[in-house]
Each structure stands twice: as C-alpha cells, then as structure tokens.
Amino acid sequence: MAVTAVADVIAGPAVGLLPLVAVGPAFAGLTGGPRRTAVIGALALALCLALGWYDGLFPGRRGTTALVSVAGVTAAGLLAAVMRRRREAELASVRSIAEVAQRVLLRPVPRTAGELSAAVSYTAAVAEARIGGDLYEVVTSPGGVRVIVGDVQGKGLDAVETAADVLGAFREAAHDEPDLTGVSLRLERAMDRALGGERFVTAVIAEIREDRTMSLLNYGHPSPLLVHADGTARFLDPGKRALPLGLGLHGTKSPEPLRAEFHPGDQLLLYTDGVTEARDSQGTFYPLTSRLHLLKAGSPELALDALHGDVVAHTGGPLGDDAAMLLLRYHAHAEPS
C-alpha cells in the first residue's frame, strides 16, 4: 500500500494506480484475522480517499470506482478471514480427536520390556491424519515379549477399523495363548469373522523369550531385519511365507515358526512396505540395508528418528504410503537368565 501511494504520487493520476491499494486488504484477508483485515481495510479506504483527492479524482467516476473496489475487496477479505478461522478451528478439533484415537488404537509401546528396549515410528500417508492402515503392538506375556507389525490392505477409515480389529484380537490372544501358534490361530479366526474375505492384513508376529531365542510367523509381510551386535545383518525370511490374515481360506495350515537367536546387543527391525517401497524422484526404492549405520544411535528412539528422517529425505517429500517401524534392542549389558 505504501509503494502504491508513492508510485501514484510520482506517476500522477493518468497512470491509474489507485485501485492497487486494494492489494493490502486482499493479502490481509489471506494471512491475518478478521480484526487485522478490518484495520488494513480501513487504512486502505483512507489512503484511497486521500490519494483520490490529491489526484483530483473526487467527485468523479474513476475515484468512486477505486473507492468501491477497495471497499469490496475489504469485505471479501473479511469474509475470507472469518471462514479461514472457522476451518482452522475445525481442523484443530479433528486433529485433537485423531490424537485421542491414535492413543486408543496405537498405544505407545513400552520403552522397556524385560531385557528389551523398544521404540516405534509411525507416519500416516493421508494428509493431516495421525492413524492409518499400519499397526503395531508390544505385549509382555508369561511366555516372553510378543509383538506384531502389520499392514491392512487399502487406506481410509475402513483400514483403520480393520487395524483396530487386529490389534484387539492380538492384545487378548497374546496374554492368553501359551505359544505363538495359538496367537496366530486366534488372529486368523478373528479376521475371518471380521473381514469375511473382503480385506486382508499382512503381518509379522514375533515372540522373544528369556532364553535368548525368538520365533516369528510371517503372513505375507516384509521380512524383519536382524542386526547383530557386530554390525552384520540378515533378513529373517521364512521357508514358506503364509497367506495374509483374513483371506477366509478355512482349513489352511498355520505356518511353521521361524526360529532364531537374539543376543545382547542385537536389534530386530520390523517395518511395513511403506518404508522399503518409498521411492525417490528416479523411482529407486529406499535402500534399507545400506542404512544400518543409522541404527547405531544411543537409543532406539534416536535410531528410528534418524531412519525416518532418512526415508523422508530419500523421497524428497511426503510418503506415498503409511510407514511403520518397530525396533527392539536387546540390552548389551544383559546377563543370562
């Protein structure tokens, strides 16, 4: 507005710069609140009147047109500011509800579970969302620490509802069943009832016992990554990958658990395909195995923060799919049970 006033005084009335004063209240309506927009609009009207009298445009059609233009833009800016404030309030309310839903559905994992440290990283692909179709849970049971990481087919509210069904069934079965196979059978029955073959869930279910061994069942999910204390790593690929949960294939035999040793200093990374299938601008998938040095951070939380930041940097923008990572670290100072 100041630049317009100076230019109008220098150029004179013949150039017709007076209507540009309306730019002030227009920008105020886009960036400020109603009160600030009203103040800027009043200043714009006063400036328009002053410049109009200085240029000799009042009374006259050009001066009146400029004044009406500034008044109209000010009114539109006020309306835009009020509507934006209402949308911001609605969005804040939705975010608050989403945060509560996340705490209920995806509860924070315990930082320690027996001799293990745990941390989780979760990013929903849907803009402004806090939860999506990926799921995770850590449960301490009499048989050991049991975990699940899964990915529901599809996105949106239906995927969130399915994730809630899976987590509810897992939390109950993880406490009740004596072995991992029993947990998986309970999950399969629950998913058959809830999904009816219309939706499926890929998942890895794992149990880490006090004797420094672990068992894993893989239902069509990306293989977990076991990182040893000496820095070497390997994917825990099952001999035969089972079908995802919820396909409704009754009578299908439960897969044989994959067994491995888990020693002090070792780390187990479970993740969803939103991590490994993240692409850069050239279409290259995220190279997880070449980023293992990021897991050397002092705590599992810092390690996952570094890994998540690296995934985002690889894509150069928002992730195209939900991405969940769960890191279990065996305390390096742990003594044999």
Residue, then its C-alpha position, 0 to 999 in steps of 0.5 A: m500500500a505504501v509503494t502504491a501511494v508513492a508510485d501514484v504520487i510520482a506517476g500522477p493520476a493518468v497512470g491509474l494506480l489507485p485501485l492497487v491499494a486494494v492489494g493490502p486488504a486482499f493479502a490481509g484477508l489471506t494471512g491475518g484475522p478478521r480484526r487485522t483485515a478490518v484495520i488494513g481495510a480501513l487504512a486502505l479506504a483512507l489512503c484511497l480517499a486521500l490519494g483520490w483527492y490529491d489526484g483530483l479524482f473526487p467527485g468523479r467516476r474513476g475515484t468512486t470506482a477505486l473507492v468501491s473496489v477497495a471497499g469490496v475487496t475489504a469485505a471479501g477479505l473479511l469474509a475470507a478471514v472469518m471462514r479461514r478461522r472457522r476451518e482452522a478451528e475445525l481442523a484443530s478439533v479433528r486433529s485433537i480427536a485423531e490424537v485421542a484415537q491414535r492413543v486408543l488404537l496405537r498405544p505407545v509401546p513400552r520403552t522397556a520390556g524385560e531385557l528389551s528396549a523398544a521404540v516405534s515410528y509411525t507416519a500416516a500417508v493421508a494428509e493431516a491424519r495421525i492413524g492409518g492402515d499400519l499397526y503395531e503392538v508390544v505385549t509382555s506375556p508369561g511366555g516372553v515379549r510378543v509383538i506384531v507389525g502389520d499392514v491392512q490392505g487399502k487406506g481410509l477409515d475402513a483400514v483403520e477399523t480393520a487395524a483396530d480389529v487386529l490389534g484387539a484380537f492380538r492384545e487378548a490372544a497374546h496374554d492368553e495363548p501359551d505359544l505363538t501358534g495359538v496367537s496366530l490361530r486366534l488372529e486368523r479366526a478373528m479376521d475371518r469373522a471380521l473381514g469375511g474375505e473382503r480385506f486382508v492384513t499382512a503381518v509379522i508376529a514375533e515372540i522373544r523369550e528369556d532364553r535368548t531365542m525368538s520365533l516369528l510367523n510371517y503372513g505375507h509381510p516384509s521380512p524383519l531385519l536382524v542386526h547383530a551386535d557386530g554390525t552384520a545383518r540378515f533378513l529373517d525370511p521364512g521357508k514358506r511365507a503364509l497367506p495374509l490374515g483374513l483371506g477366509l481360506h478355512g482349513t489352511k495350515s498355520p505356518e511353521p515358526l521361524r526360529a532364531e537367536f537374539h543376543p545382547g546387543d542385537q536389534l530386530l527391525l520390523y517395518t511395513d512396505g511403506v518404508t522399503e517401497a518409498r521411492d525417490s524422484q528416479g523411482t529407486f526404492y529406499p535402500l534399507t540395508s545400506r542404512l544400518h549405520l543409522l541404527k547405531a544411535g544411543s537409543p532406539e528412539l534416536a535410531l528410528d528418528a534418524l531412519h525416518g528422517d532418512v526415508v523422508a529425505h530419500t523421497g524428497g517429500p511426503l510418503g506415498d504410503d503409511a510407514a511403520m517401524l518397530l525396533l527392539r534392542y536387546h540390552a548389551h549389558a544383559e546377563p543370562s537368565 
